[in-house]
Amino acid sequence: MVPASKALLHGFCFFFATIVFLNTDVASAETRLLRFPDVHGRRVVFTYAGDLWTASDVGGSARRLTAHAGLELFAKFSPDGKWIAFTGQYDGDEQVYVVPAGGGVPRQLTYYPARGPLPDRWGYDNQVYGWSPDGQSILFRSLRYGWSIGHNRLYTVSTKGGLPEPLPMPKAGAGDLSPDGKQIAYSPLFRDFRTWKRYQGGWAQDLFIFDLKTHQQRQVTDHLRSDRDPMWMGDRIYFSSDRTDTLNLFYYDLKTKKTVQVTKSKKFDVRWPSRGGGTRIVYELQGRLHLHDTRTNKIRAIKITVPTDALAMRPKHISVADRVSGFGLSPQGKRVVVAARGDIFSLPSEKGPTRNLTHSSGAHDKSPSWSPNGKQIAFLSDMTGEEEVYLIDAKGDHAPQALTSDGTAMRYSPTWSPDGSRIAFSDKNGKLFVVTVRDKKIVQVADDRGGRLRDFTWSPRGGYLAFSMESPNGFRAIHIWSKLDSKSRKITSDRFHEFEPTWDPDGDYLYYFSDRQFAPQLGSMEWNFVQDRETGIFALALRKDVADPFPRESDEAVETDDDVESAAAKDGKEEDAPKGKPKKDDKAPLKIDFGNLAARVARVPIPDDNYFGLTAIKGHLIYVRGGASYYGRESDVKPELKIFSLKTRKATTLAENAGGYALSEDGKKVLLRQRDAFSLVDATPTGKSSAKSVPTDGLVADVDPQQERQQIFDEIWRRFRDFFYVDNMHGYDWEALRQRYRPLLKHAAHRSDMSYVINEMIAELNVGHAYNSGGDFEIPDRASVALPGAHFELDRNSGHYRIAKIFAGHNEEPTYRAPLTAIGVNVDEGEYVLAIDGQPLDGSENPYRLLRNKSGRPVTFSVNKEPSDEGARNVTFEPITSEHDLVYLDWVLRNRRKVAKASGGRLGYMHLPNMGAEGIREFNKWFYSQTHKEGMVIDVRSNGGGNVSAMIIDRLRRTLLASRYSRNNDYTRTYPSTLMHGHLVCLLDETSASDGDIFPAMFRQAGLGPLIGKRSWGGVTGITNRGTLIDGGTIYVPEFGFASKRGEWILEGIGVEPDIVVENDPRLLIRGRDTQLDRGIREALKRIKEEPRKLPGKPAAPVKTPRADSR
């Protein structure tokens, strides 16, 4: 027998040896997904798991440089290797920092608020690119003074702090200074994070060399595809390009003017190459770092192990109350079921335990539905890799059981039949199915060719399903499927848009919404209309013997005891049969007389409005009344949950700000959602007073990030498979691409790493609008900065800041409020700002640091016309948090002045920043007030897209058909009204995108005028948000292709070629010359001269008296 002490020692030694073995094994494992690298001497620096790490250039174990909840990115060694500059999110937004290369406390250098948070495809603001050759300043790209995502600019900031200084180029993406610091190799365009491989539209980058003193520029590359990541090394400019289908490393020889390929990767891109202080370039390839020696032309991989604690990948126990995606009630409303962050929970409506029924980090469980007997819950889950219908007992005592096993597409809304024997569900193809719970037999019920069938509902005794389907004209019509003969019948016409059917619990009527109110709202800026408040509620009598549900009311009517109000208020008591009427047999099959059914229709006596969410219960209808849809502002009507009494014919409000609701099976309780809060109310006209909050503090889940990320990756893959606009996936083997990128997921130690892998996969489809964004990044809250609507500049002679520019704004518009031009704020351009809220300000300080965390309250500047405290005065103003709108308005107003001056007031000017809310606003603001002009320059440069281009084209293409005159009005009025009779020209450029592509294309198609500028982006395949991911991320799938009237795909991947190509020379832009705008003005004036278009004058007054010779 071994002594106890020796046994203990033996056990300890075995345990220690095991730990050593495990640690050695982990330490020897190579870490992948090392990103944004740089090299200097024998050290490399890179980002992994959102932090900065350094390692030897021969590999081995890495050493952590930063540790913070936010991301630290784009690290660059100083020329002497002693410092590292980087972009960090220490205060939630991206700023420039510097840290000793050996480690230490990062020092913040920039403070102006970064743009964002930005979606993945737009990259990061304040991206560091390198250092000045003397090591005194850091080069970075910023959106700080640009109004659109395409208006990036390069800046340098001193390592000592102070305000950054812009480089002369008006627009710039990536750049690298020449060895003497006098020139820069750069791209005027930035799209380095776009998820679009092999792109060759107008936004494809080329590289240029720009002289910082003379402002002369010469082009270095001119390939149809993207040339990016310039690195100036001696007589060569290295760069990456996808001209070989994948991004590879190339160089341009400044002496021979030849371009040479360096790397030859076939499958994976050479990403984020960066030059060191010597002759080497480091880059990422398939998640590994590689070094290229420019002298020997040799390339070697660096095998690095990162001993990270992988905090972001640790399992965690977190609240998921803000991640609820679906909800329902138990049959009597005693408990609530919700889907939250991919798990199904049962929680009490008032008191009791909260249960996580599924505990599934590796699956997206959703759409829960409680069985009528309260014993089971149906839900959807992708635990097998495809979405199937599952059943789980209501207490979660047993594992879920699959009810289906044939999933090949996204599915929706499992819905129990009243007897609990069947479940209906639909899929993304518009197919409706019924599965029998007992034997799992599935029957297809309907096929909506429009691809969207969601509003199906069972009849009271489960013999029928009612639903709406799209007709060829785009309207929806009501259909009913019968279990008896397995046939579907269309029961309403397609003359109207009819949807959301719901059954009368007694089986006498089918209620539904129908858009039949044809008294539209009239516009105030033009004689035109828009449909609003057009939805009514209607009832179909299901049998010929059913009485009119709303007969004419009369005091002479015979009173009965049929008091449905009292019955609805009874707590679970059986309703007595009304006198004179036999009690209905609840088990008798429901009968429907389909003959002439559509004619047996009655309107529910409530005003037409904007309704959704219709449900019928005993004696009442429940629905939501919403407000009209506006572009750019909220409706003045908040969604209200209403209950309508079929007896009193009155509607009352159950709740305001309704974000959705669910009913108990017995129809007596309503579960109401208001943002992330839930409450339970009685389903009666007085139910509002019964509201009780449903506790959600028990909604906590154990989350395994590694399992979640595998699930998210596969779900995004499926969404693209299911919804991509053509089923051939552009010819790519989509499954093979999944297998190419999925192995990298095991190396993802942060959400940003997973997003990168996903984005690389979807980018392979070579299409615009393939987006994945958001998710659980755990970024700190962004610091809020109070902004004055003005720019500062440093007076180097005095060492004090003065106001270089005050934006005028349009203070009558909240969007364009300019704080320093408000009434009572008296400050002028050129005045010095000596203190901010009493804190002294001089050239050693950054004014934006003193403005941090001051938004939302008045700020006081101490100002003076001289750089002296003597005679200084205080001015107090209400700051803003973003100056981008003011920068935009300033640019527009400058262009308007140029056009007015150059044309002598004959031409108008209008810029549309996008084809969304802002674009509609600017169109209404500027178009109607200039229709009297002889012509107009319509500018869609940097138009960010949207979906309203057809509305604008419709107004622009109106032609004069006639005129109107009146005796007391000297102006000609046109027919149609408010049309533009003058000549039009359209400006576009490389960043005219999406619907901003379509607009100029259709402008030309409609014959409205010439297109002037540069070829546009070329991304016109429309997208849909295809569901929130379990960690809050979103998926946008290119779903709607764009074709010509001849049935040919157009624009996608190419863009719109202008009729007149005009390149904006940066030298002239620096001097204030916009050659594209100048050419637009000349072309419009030329057309006016060649074909004057003036409205006809008033005709001579007609004489209608009889002629003398005819008397």
SULTA-V813258 format. One record per residue. PHI is phi as a letter, one per 40 degrees, with the letter a starting at -180 (none if undefined). OMEGA is omega in degrees with one decimal (* if undefined). D_FIRST is the distance of its C-alpha to the first C-alpha in whole Angstrom. Layout:
PHI,OMEGA,D_FIRST / PHI,OMEGA,D_FIRST
//
This chain:
none,179.8,0 / c,178.5,4 / d,-176.5,6 / d,-177.5,9 / c,178.5,12 / c,177.1,10 / c,178.6,10 / c,179.4,13 / c,178.4,14 / c,178.5,13 / c,179.4,15 / c,179.5,18 / c,178.3,18 / c,179.3,19 / c,-179.7,21 / c,180.0,23 / c,178.6,23 / c,179.8,24 / c,178.9,27 / c,-180.0,28 / c,-179.5,29 / c,-179.3,30 / c,178.6,33 / c,179.8,33 / c,179.0,34 / c,-177.1,37 / c,-177.8,38 / c,-177.9,39 / c,178.4,41 / c,176.8,44 / c,179.9,46 / b,-175.9,49 / g,172.3,52 / c,-166.6,53 / b,175.4,57 / f,-173.8,60 / c,168.5,59 / a,-176.6,61 / b,171.5,60 / a,-178.4,61 / f,-178.1,60 / b,-177.4,57 / b,170.2,56 / b,175.2,56 / b,-176.1,56 / a,174.9,56 / b,171.0,55 / a,-179.7,52 / f,175.8,51 / g,-179.9,54 / b,177.4,53 / c,179.4,54 / b,172.7,52 / b,179.7,52 / a,175.4,51 / c,179.4,51 / c,175.4,54 / b,176.3,52 / h,-177.1,49 / h,-176.2,46 / c,179.9,44 / c,177.7,47 / b,-177.7,48 / c,177.6,49 / b,178.6,52 / b,176.4,53 / a,-175.9,51 / a,-178.3,53 / c,178.7,54 / c,179.7,57 / c,168.9,58 / b,-166.3,58 / b,167.7,60 / f,-179.5,62 / c,178.9,61 / b,175.3,63 / c,170.8,63 / c,-178.7,66 / d,178.8,68 / c,176.6,66 / g,-176.2,63 / c,-175.5,62 / b,174.3,63 / b,172.7,62 / c,179.7,64 / a,174.4,63 / b,-176.3,64 / b,-180.0,62 / b,-176.8,62 / c,178.0,60 / b,173.9,63 / g,176.8,63 / b,-174.1,66 / c,175.9,66 / b,-179.3,67 / c,179.9,67 / b,172.5,65 / b,-176.6,64 / a,175.0,60 / d,-176.9,59 / c,178.4,58 / c,-179.4,55 / h,-179.4,54 / i,-178.8,56 / c,177.8,58 / c,178.6,60 / b,-177.1,64 / c,-178.0,66 / b,-179.9,69 / b,-175.8,71 / b,178.9,72 / c,-172.9,74 / c,178.5,73 / c,176.2,71 / c,175.1,72 / h,4.7,70 / c,-176.4,68 / c,171.8,68 / c,-174.8,67 / d,-171.7,65 / c,-179.8,68 / c,177.3,70 / g,-174.6,67 / b,174.7,67 / c,177.1,70 / f,-179.6,70 / c,179.7,68 / c,177.9,68 / b,-179.1,69 / i,-175.5,69 / b,167.7,71 / c,-177.1,74 / d,179.8,74 / c,176.7,75 / g,-177.0,71 / c,-177.8,73 / a,-175.9,73 / b,-179.7,71 / c,178.2,73 / a,178.0,72 / b,-177.3,73 / a,174.2,74 / b,-168.1,76 / d,-177.8,77 / b,175.7,81 / b,-179.2,81 / c,178.1,82 / b,-177.7,80 / c,178.1,77 / c,-176.4,79 / c,173.9,80 / c,177.0,78 / a,177.6,79 / c,-179.1,77 / b,165.9,77 / b,176.4,76 / b,-179.4,74 / c,175.9,74 / c,177.8,71 / c,179.7,73 / h,-176.1,73 / g,-179.0,76 / c,172.2,78 / c,178.3,77 / b,-178.9,80 / c,167.9,81 / c,-171.8,82 / c,-174.2,85 / c,-177.0,84 / c,177.8,85 / b,-179.0,82 / a,169.5,79 / b,-178.6,76 / c,178.5,73 / a,176.7,75 / a,-177.3,74 / c,176.0,76 / c,-178.4,78 / d,178.5,77 / c,176.8,80 / g,-176.1,79 / c,-179.0,83 / b,176.7,82 / a,169.9,80 / c,-173.8,78 / a,170.8,78 / b,176.2,78 / c,-176.6,81 / b,178.9,79 / b,174.3,75 / a,-169.5,73 / c,-179.0,70 / b,-179.0,68 / c,179.7,70 / c,-176.2,68 / a,178.7,70 / c,177.6,70 / f,-179.3,73 / c,177.3,75 / a,172.6,79 / c,-174.1,81 / c,-177.2,83 / c,179.0,80 / c,-173.0,78 / c,165.7,78 / b,-177.9,80 / b,-177.9,79 / b,169.3,82 / b,-175.3,83 / b,176.9,84 / c,-173.3,86 / c,179.2,85 / c,-176.7,89 / c,-177.6,91 / g,173.8,90 / c,-178.1,90 / b,173.5,88 / b,-175.1,87 / c,-179.0,85 / b,179.6,82 / b,179.6,81 / a,-179.9,83 / c,179.8,81 / c,-180.0,81 / c,-170.4,77 / c,169.8,75 / b,-167.9,75 / a,175.4,73 / f,-178.2,71 / c,177.0,73 / b,-176.5,72 / c,-178.2,74 / b,-179.7,73 / g,-179.7,76 / c,-179.5,79 / b,169.6,76 / b,177.5,76 / c,179.6,72 / a,174.1,72 / b,-178.4,70 / a,176.8,72 / b,178.2,71 / c,175.8,74 / b,178.5,72 / g,169.5,71 / b,176.9,68 / c,175.7,68 / b,-178.6,68 / c,177.5,68 / b,166.6,72 / b,175.7,74 / b,-179.5,78 / c,-176.4,80 / c,-179.3,82 / c,-176.3,84 / c,-177.5,84 / g,179.9,84 / b,178.2,82 / b,-175.2,79 / b,176.3,76 / c,-177.2,72 / b,179.8,69 / b,-175.6,66 / b,177.8,66 / c,-176.3,64 / b,-173.5,64 / b,-173.9,62 / b,-178.4,61 / c,166.7,63 / c,-170.7,63 / b,170.5,63 / f,175.1,64 / c,-178.8,65 / a,-179.3,65 / c,174.1,66 / c,179.8,65 / c,-178.4,67 / b,-174.6,67 / b,-174.8,67 / b,177.2,64 / b,176.1,64 / b,179.3,61 / a,178.2,61 / b,175.4,58 / a,-178.9,58 / f,177.0,56 / g,178.5,54 / b,172.7,53 / c,177.3,55 / b,176.4,57 / b,174.2,59 / b,176.9,63 / c,-174.9,64 / c,178.4,68 / c,-176.5,69 / c,-176.7,67 / g,179.2,67 / c,-179.4,63 / b,175.6,61 / a,176.6,57 / c,177.1,54 / b,-179.9,52 / c,-174.2,48 / b,173.2,47 / b,179.0,44 / b,-179.4,45 / c,-176.0,42 / c,171.9,44 / c,175.3,42 / f,-178.0,44 / d,-177.0,45 / c,-177.9,48 / b,179.7,45 / c,172.4,43 / d,-175.8,43 / b,179.4,45 / b,-169.8,46 / b,172.7,50 / c,178.4,53 / b,-177.8,55 / c,178.9,58 / c,-178.7,60 / b,-179.3,59 / c,-177.9,60 / b,178.8,62 / a,-175.8,63 / a,178.1,63 / a,-177.1,64 / b,170.7,64 / c,-172.5,63 / d,179.5,66 / b,176.7,66 / g,-179.0,66 / c,179.7,63 / b,-176.3,60 / b,174.2,61 / b,179.3,59 / b,167.1,59 / b,-178.5,58 / a,-178.8,56 / f,173.6,55 / g,175.9,54 / b,174.6,52 / b,-178.2,54 / b,168.6,54 / b,-179.6,55 / b,-177.0,56 / c,173.1,58 / c,178.0,62 / a,-176.5,62 / b,177.2,58 / h,-176.3,55 / c,170.1,52 / c,-176.8,52 / b,168.1,50 / c,-172.4,49 / c,-170.9,50 / b,177.0,49 / f,-169.1,46 / b,176.6,48 / c,-177.0,48 / c,179.9,48 / a,175.7,51 / b,176.6,55 / c,-173.3,55 / a,174.3,58 / f,-179.7,62 / c,179.8,60 / a,-175.9,62 / c,179.9,62 / c,-178.4,62 / d,-179.7,65 / c,175.0,63 / g,-173.5,61 / c,-175.9,58 / b,174.9,57 / b,174.0,58 / c,177.2,59 / a,176.0,58 / b,176.9,58 / a,176.7,55 / b,-175.9,55 / c,177.2,51 / c,-174.9,52 / h,173.5,54 / b,-178.5,57 / c,178.1,59 / b,175.1,58 / c,-179.0,59 / b,172.4,56 / b,175.1,55 / b,179.3,53 / c,-169.1,53 / c,178.4,54 / c,178.3,51 / g,-178.2,49 / c,-177.0,46 / b,-179.7,46 / c,177.5,47 / c,177.5,50 / b,-179.5,52 / c,176.8,54 / c,176.4,58 / b,-179.6,59 / a,-174.7,58 / b,-173.6,61 / c,175.3,61 / b,-176.1,63 / a,177.7,64 / c,-177.8,64 / b,-173.4,65 / b,157.7,66 / f,172.0,66 / c,-172.1,65 / b,-177.1,67 / c,167.0,66 / c,-176.7,69 / d,180.0,70 / c,176.9,69 / g,-176.4,66 / c,-175.2,66 / b,175.3,67 / b,175.2,66 / c,174.7,68 / a,179.8,67 / b,177.8,69 / b,-173.1,68 / c,178.5,69 / c,-178.0,72 / g,178.7,74 / c,178.7,73 / b,-175.9,72 / b,170.7,70 / b,177.8,69 / b,177.4,65 / c,-174.0,65 / c,-173.6,62 / c,-174.0,61 / b,176.4,62 / g,178.0,61 / c,-176.4,65 / b,177.3,66 / b,173.6,70 / c,-174.0,72 / c,-174.9,75 / a,177.8,76 / a,179.7,77 / c,-178.3,78 / c,174.9,80 / c,172.5,80 / g,-178.7,76 / a,178.2,75 / b,-174.0,75 / b,-168.1,73 / c,-179.3,75 / c,-176.6,74 / a,-178.2,74 / c,172.4,74 / c,-173.5,77 / d,-177.5,77 / b,169.9,76 / g,-178.9,74 / c,-175.5,77 / b,169.1,78 / b,174.0,76 / b,-178.3,79 / a,175.7,78 / b,176.2,81 / b,-178.7,81 / c,175.7,83 / c,-179.0,86 / d,-179.6,88 / c,179.3,90 / g,176.6,87 / c,176.3,87 / b,177.7,85 / b,-177.8,86 / c,177.7,84 / b,175.7,83 / b,173.7,81 / b,-179.6,79 / b,175.8,79 / c,-175.2,76 / c,-177.7,79 / b,178.5,80 / f,178.4,78 / b,173.4,81 / b,-178.6,81 / b,174.2,85 / c,-172.4,86 / b,172.6,88 / b,-178.0,90 / c,175.7,92 / c,174.4,91 / c,-177.5,94 / b,174.6,91 / c,-172.5,88 / b,-166.9,86 / a,179.1,82 / f,176.0,80 / c,175.6,81 / a,-173.1,79 / c,166.8,80 / c,-178.2,82 / d,178.5,80 / c,178.6,82 / g,-179.2,83 / c,-173.0,86 / b,168.6,86 / b,179.3,84 / c,178.8,85 / a,174.2,84 / c,174.6,85 / a,178.1,88 / c,-175.9,90 / b,178.5,94 / c,-173.9,95 / b,173.5,97 / b,-170.0,99 / c,175.2,97 / c,-179.3,97 / c,177.7,99 / c,-180.0,98 / c,-176.6,100 / c,175.8,100 / a,-179.2,102 / c,-177.7,103 / a,-175.0,100 / b,173.4,98 / a,-179.9,94 / c,178.3,93 / a,178.9,91 / f,-174.4,90 / b,-174.2,91 / c,173.3,89 / b,176.3,90 / b,-176.1,88 / b,-179.6,89 / b,172.8,89 / c,174.0,89 / c,-170.6,91 / c,177.6,88 / b,-178.4,91 / c,-177.1,95 / c,-178.8,95 / c,-178.3,93 / c,173.8,95 / d,-178.1,96 / c,-178.0,93 / b,178.9,95 / c,178.2,98 / d,-179.0,101 / c,-179.2,100 / a,176.8,103 / c,-177.9,104 / c,-179.3,105 / c,-179.6,102 / c,179.4,101 / c,177.4,98 / b,177.7,95 / c,-178.1,92 / c,-174.1,90 / b,-176.9,88 / c,177.5,86 / c,-179.4,85 / c,-179.2,84 / c,-179.4,82 / c,-177.9,80 / c,-180.0,79 / c,-174.9,78 / c,174.7,75 / g,-178.3,73 / c,178.7,76 / c,179.7,78 / c,176.5,81 / c,177.3,84 / c,178.4,87 / d,178.3,90 / c,177.6,93 / g,-179.8,95 / b,177.2,92 / c,177.8,90 / c,-176.9,86 / c,176.0,84 / c,-176.4,82 / c,-178.4,79 / c,-179.8,77 / c,179.8,80 / d,176.7,80 / c,179.2,82 / b,176.7,85 / b,172.6,87 / c,-175.4,90 / c,179.8,90 / c,177.4,94 / f,-176.4,95 / c,-176.4,92 / c,-178.9,93 / c,-179.2,96 / c,-174.1,95 / b,176.2,94 / b,177.5,94 / c,173.8,93 / c,-171.7,91 / c,170.2,93 / b,-178.8,92 / c,174.3,93 / c,-177.3,92 / a,176.7,89 / c,-173.1,86 / b,169.5,83 / a,176.0,80 / g,-175.4,77 / c,174.4,79 / a,176.5,78 / b,172.1,80 / b,-177.8,79 / c,174.7,80 / g,-174.3,84 / a,168.1,83 / b,176.2,82 / b,-176.9,80 / a,177.9,80 / b,173.0,80 / b,179.9,83 / b,178.9,82 / c,176.5,84 / c,178.0,86 / c,177.3,84 / b,175.6,86 / b,175.7,85 / h,175.2,84 / a,-179.9,84 / c,175.4,82 / c,176.3,84 / c,178.1,86 / b,176.9,85 / c,-179.4,81 / d,179.7,79 / b,173.0,80 / c,-175.1,78 / b,171.9,81 / b,-176.2,82 / b,178.5,85 / c,178.2,87 / c,-179.6,88 / c,-177.4,90 / c,-178.6,91 / f,177.7,91 / b,177.9,90 / b,175.3,87 / b,-177.1,85 / c,175.3,82 / c,-178.2,79 / a,173.0,77 / c,178.1,78 / f,-178.7,76 / c,177.2,75 / b,-178.2,72 / h,-179.3,71 / a,174.8,71 / a,-179.1,69 / b,170.2,70 / c,-177.6,69 / c,-179.0,69 / c,175.9,71 / g,-175.3,74 / b,-178.0,73 / b,177.6,71 / b,172.7,71 / c,-173.6,68 / b,174.5,70 / b,174.0,69 / b,-170.5,70 / f,-179.4,68 / c,-179.6,65 / b,178.8,65 / b,175.2,66 / a,-179.1,68 / b,179.8,69 / b,174.5,72 / c,179.8,74 / c,177.3,76 / b,179.7,79 / d,178.3,82 / b,-172.6,81 / c,-178.0,78 / d,-177.8,78 / c,-177.9,77 / c,-172.6,74 / d,176.4,72 / b,-179.7,69 / c,176.6,66 / c,-177.4,63 / c,179.0,60 / b,-178.4,58 / c,177.5,56 / c,179.5,53 / c,177.3,54 / b,-176.7,50 / b,171.0,48 / c,-174.5,45 / b,173.7,47 / b,-174.6,45 / d,-179.3,47 / c,178.0,46 / c,178.5,46 / d,-173.7,50 / c,172.9,51 / c,-179.7,50 / c,-179.0,52 / c,178.1,55 / d,-177.8,55 / c,179.5,56 / c,177.4,58 / c,176.8,60 / d,-179.9,60 / c,-178.9,61 / c,177.3,64 / c,176.2,66 / d,-173.1,65 / c,-169.0,67 / b,179.4,70 / d,-165.5,71 / c,172.2,74 / b,-172.0,74 / c,179.5,72 / c,177.5,72 / f,179.8,70 / g,178.3,73 / g,-178.7,71 / c,173.2,68 / c,-172.1,65 / c,177.6,63 / c,178.9,60 / c,177.4,60 / c,174.7,60 / d,-178.7,58 / c,178.0,55 / c,-171.9,56 / c,-174.7,56 / c,179.2,53 / d,179.9,50 / c,-176.3,51 / c,-177.9,50 / c,177.7,46 / c,-177.5,47 / c,-178.8,50 / b,179.9,48 / a,178.9,51 / d,179.9,54 / c,177.0,56 / c,178.3,54 / c,179.4,54 / c,178.8,58 / c,-180.0,59 / c,179.2,57 / c,-178.4,59 / c,176.1,62 / c,-179.4,62 / c,-175.5,61 / c,177.7,64 / c,-179.4,66 / c,-176.6,66 / c,175.3,69 / f,-178.2,72 / a,174.3,73 / c,174.9,74 / g,172.7,73 / c,-168.1,69 / b,168.3,67 / b,-176.4,64 / a,176.9,64 / g,-178.4,62 / h,-173.1,59 / c,-178.5,56 / c,-178.7,56 / f,178.2,56 / c,176.9,58 / c,175.9,59 / c,-178.2,63 / c,174.2,66 / c,179.7,68 / b,-176.1,71 / b,176.1,74 / c,-176.7,78 / b,-175.6,80 / c,-173.8,84 / g,-178.1,85 / a,176.2,86 / b,176.8,85 / c,168.0,85 / a,-178.6,86 / c,171.4,85 / c,-173.0,88 / c,179.8,87 / c,-177.8,90 / c,-176.7,89 / g,-179.6,86 / b,177.5,86 / c,171.7,86 / b,-178.9,88 / c,-177.6,89 / c,-177.2,90 / a,172.5,90 / b,179.0,91 / c,-175.9,90 / c,-179.2,93 / g,169.2,91 / b,-170.2,93 / c,175.5,92 / c,177.5,94 / b,179.8,91 / d,-179.5,87 / c,-173.9,86 / b,178.5,88 / c,179.8,88 / b,-171.2,88 / d,-173.2,88 / c,175.4,90 / b,178.4,93 / c,179.2,93 / d,176.8,96 / g,176.5,96 / c,-173.3,93 / b,177.6,95 / a,-174.9,94 / b,172.0,95 / c,-179.4,94 / g,179.3,94 / c,-178.8,93 / c,172.4,90 / b,-172.2,87 / c,179.0,86 / a,176.4,84 / b,-176.2,81 / f,176.2,81 / g,178.5,82 / c,-177.7,79 / d,-179.4,81 / b,171.7,81 / b,-172.7,82 / c,178.3,81 / c,-176.2,78 / b,173.4,77 / c,-176.1,76 / d,-177.8,78 / c,173.4,76 / c,179.3,73 / c,-179.4,75 / c,-180.0,76 / c,177.4,72 / g,177.0,71 / b,-178.6,75 / c,177.5,76 / g,177.2,78 / a,-177.4,79 / c,177.5,83 / b,-178.7,82 / b,171.7,85 / b,166.7,86 / c,-172.6,88 / b,178.4,90 / a,176.5,93 / c,176.7,96 / b,179.3,95 / c,-176.0,92 / a,176.9,92 / c,180.0,91 / c,-179.3,95 / g,179.3,96 / c,178.8,93 / b,178.9,93 / c,172.2,90 / b,-177.5,90 / b,-176.8,88 / a,175.3,87 / c,-173.5,85 / c,172.5,82 / b,-178.0,81 / b,176.7,77 / a,178.7,79 / b,-174.9,82 / c,179.2,81 / c,178.0,84 / c,176.0,86 / c,178.5,86 / c,-178.5,87 / c,179.0,90 / c,178.3,91 / c,179.3,91 / c,-178.1,93 / c,175.3,95 / c,178.9,96 / c,178.5,96 / c,178.6,99 / c,178.3,101 / c,-178.1,101 / c,-179.5,102 / c,-178.0,105 / c,-176.9,106 / c,-175.8,106 / b,-176.6,108 / g,178.5,110 / g,-177.1,108 / c,-177.2,109 / b,170.4,105 / c,177.8,102 / a,178.4,99 / a,173.9,96 / b,177.2,92 / b,-176.2,89 / c,176.5,86 / a,176.2,84 / b,177.9,85 / b,-175.3,83 / c,-178.9,84 / c,179.2,85 / c,176.4,87 / c,179.5,89 / c,-177.9,90 / c,177.1,91 / c,179.5,93 / c,-176.6,95 / c,-170.5,95 / b,-174.7,97 / c,-171.9,99 / c,-179.0,101 / c,-177.2,102 / b,-177.8,103 / c,178.9,105 / c,-178.4,108 / c,178.5,108 / c,178.7,109 / a,-178.5,106 / a,171.6,102 / c,178.8,99 / b,-171.3,96 / b,175.9,93 / b,173.0,89 / c,-177.1,88 / f,175.8,84 / c,-173.1,84 / c,176.8,81 / g,-175.4,82 / i,-177.9,81 / a,-176.1,83 / b,-176.1,87 / d,-178.8,89 / c,177.9,91 / c,-177.2,92 / c,176.8,93 / d,179.8,95 / d,-179.7,97 / c,-178.0,98 / c,-173.6,99 / c,176.5,101 / c,179.7,103 / b,-179.0,107 / c,177.6,110 / b,-179.7,112 / a,179.7,114 / b,177.2,115 / b,179.5,116 / a,173.2,119 / b,-173.4,120 / c,-172.8,123 / b,178.8,121 / b,-176.1,119 / c,-176.2,119 / c,175.6,116 / c,174.6,115 / b,-172.0,113 / c,170.2,111 / b,-2.7,110 / c,-178.8,107 / c,175.9,107 / f,174.0,105 / b,176.3,105 / c,-176.5,105 / c,-176.1,108 / c,-179.5,107 / c,-179.1,106 / b,168.1,102 / b,-176.7,99 / b,175.3,96 / c,176.8,93 / a,176.0,90 / a,-174.1,87 / c,-177.2,84 / b,166.9,82 / c,-162.4,84 / b,172.4,82 / g,174.9,81 / c,170.9,84 / c,166.1,85 / c,-173.4,85 / c,-178.0,87 / d,-179.8,90 / c,177.5,91 / c,179.9,91 / c,172.5,93 / d,177.7,95 / c,179.8,96 / d,-179.7,96 / c,178.3,98 / g,-174.9,101 / c,-179.3,101 / i,-176.9,101 / c,173.7,99 / b,-173.4,96 / b,176.5,95 / h,-178.0,92 / b,179.9,89 / c,-173.0,87 / c,-172.7,85 / d,178.7,81 / g,176.2,81 / b,-171.9,79 / b,176.6,80 / c,-171.3,78 / c,-173.8,77 / b,171.5,74 / b,172.9,73 / c,-174.2,70 / b,169.4,67 / h,175.8,65 / c,178.2,63 / c,-173.3,59 / c,178.9,56 / b,176.8,56 / g,176.3,60 / c,-178.4,61 / b,-179.9,64 / b,174.8,65 / b,-174.8,69 / b,173.8,69 / c,-166.8,73 / b,-173.3,74 / b,179.9,78 / c,-176.6,80 / b,-176.0,83 / b,178.7,86 / c,177.8,90 / c,174.9,92 / c,178.2,92 / g,178.8,89 / b,176.2,87 / c,-178.7,84 / b,169.3,85 / g,-174.3,84 / d,178.1,81 / g,-178.0,79 / b,-176.1,83 / g,-178.0,84 / b,176.4,88 / c,177.7,90 / c,173.7,93 / c,179.8,97 / b,-178.5,97 / c,177.7,94 / b,176.0,94 / c,176.9,91 / c,-180.0,91 / c,-178.7,92 / c,177.4,89 / d,-178.6,92 / c,177.2,94 / c,178.2,92 / c,179.5,91 / c,179.4,95 / g,179.7,95 / c,175.6,96 / b,-172.5,95 / c,176.5,96 / c,177.1,95 / c,178.3,97 / d,-178.7,100 / c,176.7,100 / c,178.7,100 / c,-178.5,103 / c,-178.8,105 / c,179.1,104 / c,179.6,105 / c,178.0,108 / c,-179.1,109 / c,176.9,109 / c,-179.8,111 / c,-177.4,113 / c,-178.9,114 / a,-179.7,113 / d,177.3,114 / b,177.5,113 / b,178.8,115 / c,179.6,115 / c,176.2,119 / c,-179.1,121 / c,178.3,122 / c,174.8,125 / c,-179.4,129 / c,-179.3,129 / c,174.3,131 / b,-173.8,134 / b,176.5,134 / c,177.3,138 / c,177.9,140 / c,-176.1,142 / d,-175.6,146 / c,179.3,147 / b,-179.2,145 / c,*,147
//
